[in-house]
Amino acid sequence: MSEPVVFDKKPCIIELEAGTYWWCRCGRSQNQPFCDGAHTGTDIEPLKFEVPERKRFALCLCKHTKHEPHCDGQHSCILS
């Protein structure tokens, strides 16, 4: 099983419009926090999530959250 790459050790604070988004789970996307297809060749798939109305989010960039796609502070537990 492929392990996600830690893209960053802090969340992406972003305001999103209502719509459908694909959150990068692999950490390889250059379009963080969103998927750009860089997971190809791994067994990691992006997460589809819906935003019903405009809202501000803290999206995980360490890819170890237990509350995908939202940051839950797991980045503070990651060693170097």
ROMARVEX-398349 format. One record per atom (N, C-alpha, C, CB): x, y, z; residue in one letter. Coordinates in steps of 0.05 Angstrom, whole numbers, padded with zeros to 5 digits, always signed. Glycine has a CB too. Example, Ala and Ser with C-alpha at 12.3 -4.5 7.8 and 13.67 -1.06 7.14 Angstrom:
+00264-00114+00156a
+00246-00090+00156a
+00264-00066+00156a
+00226-00089+00181a
+00257-00045+00142s
+00273-00021+00143s
+00258+00001+00157s
+00282-00012+00114s
# end
This chain:
+00017-00024+00000m
+00000+00000+00000m
+00018+00025+00000m
-00019+00000+00024m
+00011+00044-00017s
+00026+00069-00019s
+00021+00086+00006s
+00019+00084-00044s
+00042+00100+00014e
+00040+00119+00036e
+00038+00148+00024e
+00064+00117+00055e
+00021+00165+00036p
+00019+00192+00026p
+00045+00208+00032p
-00005+00206+00038p
+00051+00227+00015v
+00073+00245+00019v
+00063+00268+00036v
+00085+00255-00008v
+00079+00276+00056v
+00072+00299+00072v
+00079+00324+00055v
+00088+00300+00100v
+00058+00338+00046f
+00063+00361+00030f
+00071+00385+00047f
+00037+00368+00014f
+00059+00388+00070d
+00066+00410+00088d
+00056+00403+00116d
+00053+00437+00079d
+00068+00415+00136k
+00061+00410+00164k
+00043+00432+00176k
+00085+00407+00181k
+00027+00443+00159k
+00006+00462+00168k
-00017+00460+00148k
+00018+00492+00169k
-00041+00468+00157p
-00064+00465+00139p
-00065+00487+00118p
-00090+00466+00155p
-00081+00483+00098c
-00086+00503+00078c
-00112+00517+00086c
-00089+00491+00049c
-00111+00542+00093i
-00135+00557+00101i
-00145+00570+00075i
-00128+00580+00123i
-00170+00562+00068i
-00181+00571+00042i
-00211+00575+00044i
-00174+00550+00021i
-00221+00594+00030e
-00250+00598+00028e
-00259+00586+00001e
-00257+00629+00029e
-00278+00568+00003l
-00288+00554-00021l
-00317+00562-00027l
-00286+00524-00017l
-00322+00565-00052e
-00349+00569-00062e
-00365+00543-00061e
-00349+00582-00090e
-00391+00544-00062a
-00407+00520-00063a
-00399+00505-00088a
-00437+00527-00064a
-00397+00478-00085g
-00389+00461-00108g
-00377+00435-00099g
-00370+00476-00126g
-00367+00421-00119t
-00354+00395-00114t
-00324+00398-00117t
-00365+00373-00134t
-00309+00386-00099y
-00280+00388-00099y
-00268+00360-00095y
-00270+00407-00076y
-00243+00357-00105w
-00228+00332-00101w
-00203+00338-00086w
-00221+00319-00129w
-00203+00329-00060w
-00180+00334-00042w
-00158+00313-00048w
-00189+00333-00013w
-00134+00322-00050c
-00111+00305-00055c
-00105+00289-00030c
-00086+00321-00064c
-00105+00263-00032r
-00098+00245-00010r
-00068+00236-00011r
-00116+00221-00009r
-00056+00237-00034c
-00029+00226-00038c
-00007+00245-00030c
-00026+00217-00067c
-00012+00271-00031g
+00008+00291-00025g
+00026+00298-00048g
+00024+00282-00002g
+00022+00286-00071r
+00039+00290-00095r
+00029+00313-00113r
+00041+00265-00110r
+00004+00321-00110s
-00007+00342-00128s
+00008+00368-00125s
-00036+00346-00121s
+00012+00381-00148q
+00024+00408-00148q
+00002+00429-00145q
+00040+00413-00174q
-00023+00421-00143n
-00046+00439-00141n
-00059+00436-00113n
-00067+00433-00163n
-00042+00433-00092q
-00052+00428-00065q
-00071+00450-00056q
-00028+00426-00045q
-00092+00443-00042p
-00098+00417-00030p
-00114+00399-00049p
-00112+00421-00005p
-00116+00407-00074f
-00134+00392-00092f
-00118+00373-00111f
-00149+00412-00109f
-00132+00353-00120c
-00120+00333-00137c
-00114+00343-00165c
-00138+00308-00139c
-00090+00336-00176d
-00083+00342-00204d
-00077+00316-00219d
-00059+00361-00205d
-00083+00293-00207g
-00078+00268-00221g
-00051+00256-00215g
-00080+00271-00250g
-00035+00268-00197a
-00008+00259-00191a
-00008+00232-00176a
+00007+00279-00175a
-00031+00223-00167h
-00033+00197-00153h
-00031+00173-00172h
-00059+00196-00138h
-00032+00178-00198t
-00031+00157-00218t
-00006+00139-00212t
-00030+00168-00247t
-00011+00113-00211g
+00011+00094-00206g
+00012+00087-00176g
+00037+00106-00215g
-00004+00100-00160t
-00006+00092-00131t
-00033+00080-00127t
-00001+00118-00112t
-00037+00070-00103d
-00064+00059-00096d
-00080+00079-00080d
-00061+00033-00081d
-00071+00104-00080i
-00085+00126-00066i
-00103+00141-00085i
-00064+00145-00052i
-00128+00145-00077e
-00147+00159-00093e
-00155+00185-00080e
-00173+00142-00098e
-00162+00206-00095p
-00171+00231-00083p
-00198+00228-00069p
-00172+00254-00104p
-00205+00247-00052l
-00230+00246-00038l
-00248+00268-00049l
-00226+00251-00007l
-00272+00259-00058k
-00292+00278-00068k
-00307+00289-00044k
-00311+00264-00089k
-00310+00316-00043f
-00326+00327-00022f
-00342+00351-00032f
-00308+00337+00002f
-00365+00355-00020e
-00384+00375-00028e
-00384+00398-00009e
-00413+00363-00030e
-00385+00422-00020v
-00388+00446-00004v
-00415+00458-00011v
-00364+00467-00009v
-00434+00458+00008p
-00461+00467+00002p
-00464+00497-00001p
-00480+00457+00023p
-00447+00512+00013e
-00448+00541+00011e
-00420+00552+00017e
-00469+00554+00031e
-00415+00576+00008r
-00388+00588+00012r
-00380+00587+00041r
-00388+00618+00002r
-00355+00577+00046k
-00346+00573+00073k
-00316+00572+00074k
-00358+00548+00085k
-00305+00579+00096r
-00276+00578+00101r
-00269+00551+00113r
-00266+00602+00119r
-00247+00539+00104f
-00238+00512+00113f
-00209+00512+00120f
-00244+00491+00091f
-00201+00494+00137a
-00173+00487+00142a
-00169+00459+00131a
-00165+00490+00173a
-00159+00457+00107l
-00155+00431+00094l
-00128+00419+00100l
-00160+00433+00064l
-00127+00394+00105c
-00102+00380+00113c
-00082+00379+00090c
-00108+00352+00122c
-00057+00385+00096l
-00035+00382+00076l
-00015+00361+00084l
-00021+00409+00073l
-00017+00351+00109c
+00002+00330+00117c
-00008+00303+00108c
+00006+00330+00148c
-00034+00301+00101k
-00047+00276+00091k
-00049+00254+00112k
-00031+00266+00068k
-00048+00261+00138h
-00051+00242+00159h
-00075+00247+00177h
-00026+00241+00176h
-00092+00266+00170t
-00116+00272+00185t
-00134+00248+00187t
-00131+00296+00173t
-00149+00247+00209k
-00169+00226+00212k
-00197+00237+00205k
-00169+00215+00241k
-00198+00262+00197h
-00223+00276+00190h
-00221+00288+00162h
-00229+00298+00210h
-00214+00271+00142e
-00210+00280+00115e
-00234+00296+00105e
-00205+00256+00096e
-00230+00318+00091p
-00205+00331+00083p
-00196+00352+00103p
-00208+00343+00056p
-00209+00353+00126h
-00204+00374+00146h
-00179+00368+00164h
-00228+00378+00163h
-00164+00389+00170c
-00142+00387+00188c
-00151+00381+00216c
-00125+00413+00187c
-00138+00361+00229d
-00145+00355+00256d
-00120+00357+00274d
-00157+00327+00258d
-00099+00369+00264g
-00075+00374+00280g
-00055+00351+00279g
-00083+00378+00308g
-00060+00330+00263q
-00041+00308+00261q
-00013+00317+00252q
-00052+00287+00242q
-00011+00339+00238h
+00015+00349+00229h
+00034+00354+00252h
+00011+00374+00212h
+00023+00360+00276s
+00040+00365+00299s
+00053+00340+00310s
+00024+00379+00321s
+00043+00316+00301c
+00054+00291+00310c
+00074+00278+00290c
+00031+00271+00314c
+00078+00291+00268i
+00095+00280+00247i
+00124+00289+00252i
+00087+00290+00219i
+00142+00270+00253l
+00170+00276+00257l
+00183+00284+00230l
+00185+00252+00269l
+00201+00303+00231s
+00215+00313+00207s
+00203+00302+00183s
+00244+00307+00208s
# end
